[in-house]
Amino acid sequence: NTPKIKKKYFILFFSRFLVEESGKNEGEVACFIKAPATTLENLKCKIVNDTSSLVVDDSEELVSNVISIECSDYEKTIPFPISIAIPFTSCFRKNYREIMVKMTDVNFQSNYLTPISLGRYQGNHEETVAEVKIYQLGVFSVLSCLKKETFIVPEAGLSRKLSIDPRTSLYYHPETFSSSAPMQLKIQPIDPSLVSTLKARHDMYHSVASTSALVYTQHPSAQPFNNSVTVTLPCPPNPEKKRQGDETEHGRAISATAKRVTTAYHTRELEKKNLNDTLKLLGSRNKEEGWKVFDEVIIQNARNGLVSFELNEHLERFFVIRLSFILENTHLLFFAQALEEAVCSTKANVILYRKRENPYKVVVLLSASKELIWELQNLHEEGYFGPPEPTQQFSLKEGDQIHFRFRGNIFASENGKDFGKVHRLIFHSQRKPRLDLQIKEMDEFGNHSSPHYKGTAVFYKITREMITKDWDKPLPYGEYQHLSPLCKLALTLPKHEKSIDRPLSTKIISSDSSEALWDNLLYWLAEELAEDNMSLLALCLPVRRSIIQLVRLKCPDNLTHQIYELLCCWKKTLPRSADKQKILSRYLQKSGRSDLSEELRVKWQNKEFT
């Protein structure tokens, strides 16, 4: 008798979206989506890794496939939010980085979503996934980003140590802002090896002793500073100064038994030679304005390698540089630009290896230089080897592309059908850009003077800034033909003997039966000589050394064929009227094989086919 209450029940499903890959029995999991069953029926999911250059920015690292999620029925209303979980693989995570999911719409507007969880799903393979709730469809990717620290500065002031690096702290004096102001900070550590590399390349940076981390800040409220902000951050001490200090202590210990006057004199001299460091603040108010040296800011050395200074205005990015002697501001600005470029770049190499059992199958790999040896070992285990050797290293940013095509008498295909196209690799430091190609000769009668077909792979570097923001149109080859090639790799294909099957009516019959007899006799002779492992040079035939080298290249693993080819080449040099049997018998006697000389004479006289 109770009144009936109408209720709608939605059954939630966690659906796996599989993307079929050619040549593989199992599909790759694109993502997991948790939504009502009626919604899942209308969702389309696909992997769009070709667009990965369009979804990454500086200091971001792609760690997943790029996933496009669309609704097949535009009239259907999707009950947002829905949950998606994207599998990812992060090779390394550091304290200053975090995993985020980036959503990019059709107009390339992006939002960053913090994962609800970084769990594991059990299927055919255990996978780590980033799960988020989404409120619109678009293109999704999992990124390793610089960790963002957000806090609010009240009117009463704030002293804040960053959780990313507790050595970095900011002290906002009372009434620094007229009202509460949100702040966002990111820290980009600077590897000392980067500074060393820049110093090695450019002598003008020799006075740079060390740098602090790069600090990126956002001040959404844009309130002016009423008071200064005290910034404390680590800037490693001058290693040269530390080395001199060690030498001073060592000198004091050695001279302990010497005269005290002499010891005091040497100690004072060493202390005079200690370097007087100069600290400079470099920063920029915004990206468009560029870097600036703030000479008016006084930076003080604190203990344990910390420095502190007062900041009177908002800077979008800044860092402190320690100099062993004064450097012109112009050079400092060049250094800041070069350092920021180096931080966002990775040294990489191109590898082009062939399958040992099948030289027509090649792999082209884009590898970070620090992982080159490991990648080569993996390729060797798969049966791939050089030549050619990997290219020299070059710098790439996340999302930069390497386009390449084959020139000469060799061309390639990714699917075994479309030969001669331009191929593309997109660089991501935590992923392994790789192409498996089939190669073949363009002209089977080309390179007639060589035992191999020859070709060259020409590589071009396409920076992220050169790529037009268009989801559907990749960069055409003609747009960068004017660029100088980044590098080239030469490769060869062995020529193979072709057997021509003719109908019986078109069989070629030699009118001179002696030619057929000679072919048989020369092959019999080659077999007899090969049994004794006779060297080609020991035959004493009057042929050029280049012909001997060509014969060895043509038949590298078969001595019988080598000797037979050499005898045929020698026979072609003789006039038709020459008595070949007598001449060859004489050379056999000269080579110490009188027995074969006599046997050859008998076979020739009896017209004996062997």
VOGU-3710 file (C-alpha; in Angstrom, 3 decimals, decimal comma):
1> ntpkikkkyf> 0,000/0,000/0,000  2,998/2,301/0,145  3,272/4,855/-2,670  5,474/3,793/-5,597  8,600/5,850/-6,081  10,111/5,806/-9,571  13,873/5,293/-9,486  16,387/5,126/-12,300  19,150/2,598/-11,796  22,441/3,091/-13,697
11> ilffsrflve> 24,718/0,094/-13,871  28,362/1,207/-13,962  30,792/-0,801/-16,031  34,552/-0,579/-16,240  35,145/-1,240/-19,927  38,480/-2,022/-21,557  39,008/-0,325/-24,915  41,289/-2,360/-27,144  43,084/-1,049/-30,195  43,961/-3,701/-32,767
21> esgknegeva> 47,491/-3,540/-34,147  48,484/-5,061/-37,466  50,556/-8,208/-37,122  49,592/-8,773/-33,485  47,093/-11,273/-32,167  46,292/-9,272/-29,061  45,072/-5,684/-29,091  46,716/-2,996/-27,005  44,686/-1,590/-24,122  44,066/2,079/-24,908
31> cfikapattl> 42,262/2,882/-21,649  39,663/1,771/-19,127  36,426/3,775/-18,881  33,940/3,578/-16,011  30,521/4,845/-17,134  26,893/3,707/-17,533  26,491/0,899/-20,047  24,406/3,070/-22,387  27,200/5,659/-22,463  29,960/3,125/-23,156
41> enlkckivnd> 28,098/1,942/-26,253  28,502/5,388/-27,839  32,133/6,096/-26,941  34,940/5,683/-29,475  38,510/5,435/-28,252  41,652/5,331/-30,375  45,399/5,769/-29,991  46,677/8,880/-31,807  50,409/8,807/-31,083  51,103/10,634/-34,362
51> tsslvvddse> 49,831/13,802/-32,659  52,025/13,481/-29,557  54,135/16,529/-30,549  51,009/18,669/-30,108  50,293/17,664/-26,494  53,658/18,218/-24,740  55,375/21,413/-23,608  58,801/22,204/-22,190  59,664/20,302/-18,983  56,898/17,736/-19,691
61> elvsnvisie> 57,634/14,087/-20,511  55,101/11,806/-22,198  54,782/8,431/-20,433  51,681/6,949/-22,111  49,920/6,610/-25,429  47,977/9,634/-26,624  44,281/8,705/-26,415  41,372/10,293/-28,283  37,898/9,710/-26,808  34,845/10,761/-28,851
71> csdyektipf> 31,113/10,184/-28,800  29,768/8,441/-31,901  26,256/9,824/-31,351  26,346/13,588/-30,881  22,693/13,663/-29,820  23,384/11,526/-26,772  24,016/13,301/-23,478  26,923/11,933/-21,496  26,363/11,897/-17,716  29,600/13,570/-16,642
81> pisiaipfts> 31,765/13,013/-14,708  32,977/9,652/-15,928  36,188/7,901/-14,888  38,980/6,950/-17,267  42,193/5,090/-16,458  45,123/5,276/-18,890  48,005/2,755/-18,724  51,437/4,364/-18,504  55,066/3,454/-17,929  57,342/5,878/-16,124
91> cfrknyreim> 60,994/4,858/-16,334  62,015/7,064/-13,441  60,325/9,427/-11,041  62,105/12,038/-9,021  61,126/14,094/-6,010  60,513/17,197/-8,115  58,252/15,439/-10,660  54,685/14,148/-10,515  52,292/12,226/-12,772  49,463/14,276/-14,317
101> vkmtdvnfqs> 46,819/13,629/-16,969  46,555/16,304/-19,631  43,276/16,885/-21,476  43,543/18,789/-24,776  40,448/19,876/-26,732  40,021/20,464/-30,473  41,216/24,074/-30,066  44,390/22,949/-28,255  43,231/24,351/-24,913  44,628/22,146/-22,148
111> nyltpislgr> 43,668/21,249/-18,590  45,806/19,292/-16,140  44,016/16,668/-14,050  45,447/15,224/-10,852  44,965/11,438/-10,812  42,543/10,035/-8,264  44,819/7,051/-8,005  47,892/5,517/-9,622  46,759/1,922/-9,270  47,373/-1,342/-11,062
121> yqgnheetva> 44,903/-3,339/-13,128  45,205/-7,065/-13,578  44,501/-8,412/-17,039  46,682/-10,379/-19,365  49,438/-8,099/-18,071  49,645/-6,087/-14,891  49,532/-2,408/-15,824  50,016/0,838/-13,930  47,238/3,299/-14,738  46,426/6,929/-13,965
131> evkiyqlgvf> 42,731/7,267/-13,111  40,939/10,619/-13,367  37,396/11,950/-13,504  36,657/13,868/-16,691  33,954/16,409/-17,495  34,479/16,596/-21,263  35,850/14,439/-24,064  39,027/15,153/-25,982  42,619/13,984/-26,310  44,222/12,588/-23,145
141> svlsclkket> 47,831/11,818/-22,254  49,747/10,931/-19,101  52,719/13,197/-18,453  55,580/13,445/-16,012  55,552/17,150/-15,034  57,460/19,366/-12,656  55,731/19,137/-9,305  53,646/22,232/-8,587  53,422/23,562/-5,050  50,430/25,818/-4,384
151> fivpeaglsr> 49,848/27,904/-1,254  48,061/31,072/-0,179  49,918/34,026/1,314  47,670/35,748/3,885  47,798/39,443/4,635  49,614/38,634/7,883  52,546/37,145/5,961  53,927/33,626/5,612  57,145/31,657/6,031  57,134/28,658/3,706
161> klsidprtsl> 59,576/25,801/3,150  58,867/23,985/-0,082  58,018/20,302/0,213  59,746/19,728/-3,148  63,053/20,889/-1,661  62,973/21,915/2,033  66,219/23,866/1,544  64,262/26,363/-0,552  62,148/28,744/1,516  60,245/32,002/1,070
171> yyhpetfsss> 59,400/34,525/3,758  56,562/36,939/2,984  56,638/39,846/5,426  53,340/41,031/6,952  51,271/43,120/4,528  53,334/42,018/1,535  49,955/41,777/-0,207  46,851/43,829/0,493  44,748/40,650/0,592  45,307/36,914/0,493
181> apmqlkiqpi> 47,206/35,919/-2,648  47,608/32,414/-4,115  51,103/31,420/-5,284  52,351/28,515/-7,382  55,972/27,364/-7,586  57,922/24,750/-9,542  61,566/23,782/-9,099  63,761/22,604/-11,991  67,081/21,292/-10,618  70,195/21,979/-12,694
191> dpslvstlka> 72,548/19,042/-13,134  76,162/20,224/-12,579  77,143/18,257/-15,705  75,039/20,672/-17,793  77,061/23,611/-16,497  80,303/21,726/-17,168  79,177/20,933/-20,729  78,339/24,581/-21,461  81,706/25,689/-20,031  83,528/23,134/-22,177
201> rhdmyhsvas> 81,795/24,407/-25,322  82,191/28,124/-24,676  85,280/29,634/-23,065  83,378/32,787/-22,108  81,428/30,786/-19,480  84,606/29,636/-17,732  83,961/31,863/-14,700  80,621/30,130/-13,938  81,233/28,071/-10,806  77,705/26,797/-10,082
211> tsalvytqhp> 74,029/27,682/-10,291  70,940/27,269/-8,158  67,857/25,464/-9,410  65,531/27,232/-11,835  62,479/28,515/-9,939  59,215/29,026/-11,841  56,496/31,042/-10,096  52,923/32,035/-10,896  51,112/34,881/-9,146  47,499/34,652/-10,391
221> saqpfnnsvt> 46,184/37,653/-8,433  48,966/39,894/-9,862  48,948/42,013/-6,688  51,971/44,330/-6,385  54,522/43,652/-3,648  54,123/46,080/-0,720  57,151/44,542/1,026  60,057/42,493/-0,179  60,075/38,685/-0,116  63,102/36,905/1,345
231> vtlpcppnpe> 64,115/33,985/-0,855  66,556/31,320/0,356  67,720/28,566/-1,974  70,711/26,243/-2,391  73,542/27,292/-4,687  76,524/24,907/-4,444  79,824/26,463/-3,316  82,622/27,019/-5,776  84,336/23,614/-6,264  87,614/25,404/-7,078
241> kkrqgdeteh> 87,470/27,259/-3,772  86,805/24,021/-1,917  89,775/22,426/-3,669  92,022/25,317/-2,627  90,752/25,009/0,935  91,712/21,333/0,946  95,156/22,254/-0,361  95,518/24,792/2,454  94,683/22,194/5,102  97,048/19,705/3,448
251> graisatakr> 99,813/22,345/3,409  99,277/23,081/7,074  99,545/19,410/8,003  102,744/18,856/6,012  104,462/21,957/7,365  103,650/21,223/10,997  107,253/20,200/11,663  108,723/23,178/9,773  109,447/26,590/11,187  106,351/28,379/12,434
261> vttayhtrel> 107,268/31,582/10,613  107,465/29,768/7,273  104,156/27,977/7,956  102,358/31,206/8,767  103,734/32,858/5,624  102,590/30,038/3,284  99,175/29,832/4,950  98,592/33,566/4,424  99,652/33,240/0,765  97,213/30,387/0,163
271> ekknlndtlk> 94,381/32,281/1,841  95,075/35,322/-0,350  94,667/33,145/-3,430  91,169/31,982/-2,364  88,628/32,997/-4,943  86,187/35,781/-4,119  82,879/34,577/-5,525  80,326/36,879/-7,122  76,620/36,022/-6,913  74,159/37,292/-9,514
281> llgsrnkeeg> 70,379/36,992/-9,807  69,004/36,306/-13,280  65,290/36,296/-13,940  62,458/37,386/-16,171  59,149/39,081/-15,449  57,519/37,203/-18,341  58,577/34,920/-21,191  58,166/37,616/-23,840  60,506/40,014/-22,048  63,380/37,528/-21,806
291> wkvfdeviiq> 66,149/37,178/-19,249  67,557/40,089/-17,251  70,444/40,497/-14,773  69,276/42,137/-11,512  72,474/43,862/-10,415  70,651/45,873/-7,725  69,701/42,708/-5,798  72,262/41,925/-3,083  72,742/38,198/-2,574  74,244/36,945/0,668
301> narnglvsfe> 76,020/33,673/1,335  74,437/31,624/4,084  75,917/28,485/5,584  75,765/24,996/4,012  75,729/26,270/0,452  72,582/28,394/0,828  72,128/31,928/-0,520  69,423/34,487/0,298  68,204/37,735/-1,204  65,273/40,167/-1,105
311> lnehlerffv> 62,864/40,198/-4,045  60,803/43,357/-4,565  58,721/42,272/-7,551  57,200/39,165/-9,063  59,442/37,184/-11,408  58,082/34,347/-13,521  61,406/32,513/-13,393  64,753/33,130/-11,757  67,971/31,490/-10,602  71,233/32,472/-8,903
321> irlsfilent> 74,590/32,056/-10,583  77,921/31,854/-8,741  80,918/33,349/-10,574  84,592/32,877/-9,751  85,309/36,245/-11,420  83,235/39,020/-12,984  81,443/38,207/-16,250  79,789/40,721/-18,553  75,999/40,883/-18,328  75,688/40,140/-22,047
331> hllffaqale> 77,481/36,821/-21,547  75,328/36,089/-18,490  72,171/36,493/-20,572  73,550/34,161/-23,244  74,359/31,655/-20,509  70,809/31,828/-19,095  69,307/31,163/-22,529  71,721/28,297/-23,214  71,089/26,770/-19,775  67,313/26,860/-20,130
341> eavcstkanv> 67,643/25,295/-23,584  69,939/22,552/-22,251  67,598/21,740/-19,343  64,743/21,016/-21,771  66,923/19,055/-24,205  68,223/15,498/-24,328  71,178/14,118/-26,252  70,042/11,416/-28,664  71,304/9,108/-31,436  69,696/7,418/-34,425
351> ilyrkrenpy> 70,309/3,668/-34,771  69,728/1,873/-38,090  70,440/-1,853/-37,814  69,693/-4,825/-40,089  68,482/-8,307/-39,228  71,431/-10,661/-39,525  69,353/-13,498/-41,031  67,376/-11,147/-43,279  69,227/-8,011/-44,446  66,018/-6,740/-46,079
361> kvvvllsask> 64,538/-6,169/-42,615  65,812/-3,101/-40,740  64,959/-1,270/-37,533  65,326/2,491/-37,026  65,469/3,599/-33,404  65,720/6,994/-31,720  67,584/6,532/-28,422  68,676/8,848/-25,641  72,503/8,863/-25,653  72,703/7,814/-22,002
371> eliwelqnlh> 70,773/4,611/-22,892  72,591/3,911/-26,189  74,698/0,947/-24,995  71,661/-0,684/-23,363  69,574/-0,220/-26,535  72,330/-1,720/-28,721  72,515/-4,774/-26,450  68,738/-5,248/-26,752  68,930/-5,019/-30,543  71,765/-7,564/-30,624
381> eegyfgppep> 69,597/-9,959/-28,595  66,834/-9,490/-31,197  69,308/-10,328/-33,970  69,917/-6,812/-35,299  73,437/-5,599/-36,046  75,320/-2,856/-37,906  76,783/-1,492/-40,073  75,959/1,338/-40,178  77,024/2,447/-36,734  74,773/4,852/-34,722
391> tqqfslkegd> 74,924/8,539/-35,638  76,758/11,193/-33,649  74,672/12,549/-30,766  72,478/15,615/-31,210  70,037/17,583/-29,038  66,285/16,993/-29,097  63,433/18,417/-27,069  60,378/16,489/-26,002  58,039/16,210/-28,991  60,670/17,068/-31,634
401> qihfrfrgni> 60,454/14,876/-34,729  62,997/13,130/-36,938  61,841/12,720/-40,546  63,847/10,562/-42,907  63,753/8,986/-46,329  66,043/6,740/-48,352  68,019/7,961/-51,344  70,111/6,126/-53,895  69,184/2,635/-55,031  67,425/1,566/-51,805
411> fasengkdfg> 63,979/2,490/-50,552  61,816/1,320/-47,649  58,273/0,559/-46,546  56,569/0,280/-43,158  53,841/-2,087/-44,381  55,594/-3,943/-47,196  53,514/-2,138/-49,848  54,055/1,635/-49,931  57,728/2,071/-50,753  59,533/5,387/-51,071
421> kvhrlifhsq> 57,537/7,399/-48,511  58,870/9,712/-45,800  59,153/8,061/-42,380  58,836/9,753/-39,009  60,016/9,221/-35,436  58,736/11,419/-32,587  61,140/11,855/-29,674  59,942/11,312/-26,105  62,648/10,734/-23,519  60,649/8,115/-21,571
431> rkprldlqik> 59,338/6,234/-24,609  61,147/4,260/-27,312  60,446/5,680/-30,791  61,031/2,792/-33,207  60,173/1,801/-36,782  60,478/-1,673/-38,303  60,989/-1,335/-42,051  61,408/-3,520/-45,103  63,991/-2,326/-47,629  64,692/-3,344/-51,203
441> emdefgnhss> 66,536/-2,128/-54,279  64,857/0,287/-56,672  66,772/-0,863/-59,771  67,979/-4,468/-59,806  70,455/-3,579/-62,558  71,818/-0,529/-60,710  75,210/-0,304/-59,003  76,509/-2,680/-61,694  80,140/-2,079/-60,729  79,510/-3,051/-57,097
451> phykgtavfy> 78,581/-6,388/-55,509  75,992/-4,494/-53,391  73,048/-2,187/-53,919  73,798/1,154/-52,266  71,581/3,734/-50,584  71,567/6,445/-47,924  69,060/7,278/-45,178  68,834/11,086/-44,827  67,490/12,450/-41,520  65,956/15,872/-40,855
461> kitremitkd> 65,179/17,456/-37,483  61,731/19,042/-37,149  61,357/21,085/-33,976  58,048/21,286/-32,138  57,724/24,955/-33,093  57,839/24,064/-36,826  54,786/21,786/-36,555  51,446/23,345/-37,448  48,789/22,798/-34,794  46,409/20,689/-36,839
471> wdkplpygey> 45,097/17,347/-35,622  44,678/15,922/-39,135  47,603/17,155/-41,259  51,139/15,908/-40,584  54,000/18,067/-41,807  54,510/17,441/-45,561  58,011/16,586/-46,715  58,255/19,519/-49,123  58,078/22,033/-46,269  61,526/21,207/-44,931
481> qhlsplckla> 63,454/20,118/-48,008  65,328/23,433/-47,803  66,766/22,433/-44,403  70,213/20,941/-44,067  70,107/17,239/-43,144  70,714/16,456/-39,486  72,714/13,333/-40,374  73,049/10,559/-42,966  73,555/6,810/-42,708  74,824/4,744/-45,651
491> ltlpkheksi> 73,657/1,164/-46,064  73,965/-1,642/-48,600  72,016/-4,667/-49,762  73,701/-7,806/-51,096  72,950/-8,679/-54,704  71,408/-12,084/-55,258  71,757/-14,327/-58,272  68,579/-14,603/-60,265  67,536/-17,914/-61,801  65,583/-17,338/-65,016
501> drplstkiis> 63,077/-20,052/-65,874  62,428/-20,134/-69,616  60,025/-22,364/-71,566  61,709/-25,318/-73,292  61,210/-23,689/-76,687  63,190/-20,613/-75,628  66,089/-22,356/-73,901  69,413/-20,880/-75,020  71,636/-23,600/-76,487  75,259/-22,710/-77,100
511> sdssealwdn> 76,376/-23,385/-80,645  79,884/-23,948/-79,318  79,914/-27,138/-77,231  83,479/-26,342/-76,144  82,153/-23,461/-73,976  79,954/-25,850/-72,017  82,926/-28,248/-71,695  85,112/-25,452/-70,379  82,521/-24,433/-67,774  82,444/-28,011/-66,504
521> llywlaeela> 86,230/-28,366/-66,538  86,780/-25,080/-64,704  84,270/-26,027/-62,007  85,893/-29,474/-61,608  89,279/-27,776/-61,312  87,932/-25,313/-58,713  86,620/-28,197/-56,591  89,973/-30,004/-56,775  91,930/-26,864/-55,782  89,483/-25,954/-52,992
531> ednmsllalc> 89,983/-29,382/-51,393  93,608/-28,415/-50,771  92,488/-24,971/-49,469  94,601/-23,275/-52,137  94,779/-19,497/-51,936  93,677/-17,403/-54,908  97,082/-15,746/-55,122  98,816/-19,169/-55,243  97,230/-19,876/-58,642  99,675/-17,424/-60,253
541> lpvrrsiiql> 97,061/-16,353/-62,807  97,774/-13,003/-64,499  94,686/-11,151/-63,145  94,436/-7,776/-61,440  94,292/-7,656/-57,639  90,953/-5,790/-57,870  89,406/-8,838/-59,571  90,603/-11,073/-56,731  89,015/-8,675/-54,204  85,763/-8,600/-56,197
551> vrlkcpdnlt> 85,636/-12,395/-56,317  86,131/-12,579/-52,541  83,306/-10,091/-51,966  81,007/-11,922/-54,349  81,518/-15,345/-52,733  82,803/-14,613/-49,204  82,111/-18,047/-47,690  82,758/-20,493/-50,575  86,322/-21,096/-51,780  85,180/-23,358/-54,652
561> hqiyellccw> 83,022/-20,552/-56,074  85,830/-18,042/-55,561  88,294/-20,143/-57,570  85,691/-20,872/-60,252  84,839/-17,148/-60,637  88,549/-16,300/-60,819  89,174/-18,935/-63,540  86,176/-17,619/-65,526  87,446/-14,031/-65,263  90,886/-15,190/-66,448
571> kktlprsadk> 89,386/-17,121/-69,390  87,471/-14,020/-70,562  90,746/-12,123/-70,907  92,089/-14,640/-73,469  91,500/-14,298/-77,212  89,167/-16,875/-78,755  92,059/-18,414/-80,787  94,242/-19,037/-77,703  94,990/-22,621/-76,652  93,387/-22,320/-73,207
581> qkilsrylqk> 94,233/-25,876/-72,148  97,973/-25,457/-72,722  98,081/-22,031/-71,032  96,125/-23,212/-67,998  98,244/-26,389/-67,730  101,361/-24,231/-67,642  99,963/-22,111/-64,767  98,976/-25,245/-62,851  102,532/-26,601/-63,171  103,854/-23,231/-62,023
591> sgrsdlseel> 101,564/-23,457/-58,999  102,941/-26,902/-58,105  99,946/-28,927/-59,350  101,440/-30,951/-62,242  99,013/-33,779/-61,439  95,998/-31,560/-62,215  97,777/-30,243/-65,319  98,044/-33,766/-66,765  94,489/-34,699/-65,753  93,148/-31,505/-67,386
601> rvkwqnkeft> 94,967/-32,421/-70,651  93,399/-35,899/-70,688  89,882/-34,602/-69,963  90,189/-31,959/-72,702  91,412/-34,437/-75,303  88,633/-36,920/-74,468  86,004/-34,111/-74,323  85,039/-35,468/-70,954  82,146/-33,712/-69,117  82,391/-33,912/-65,330
//
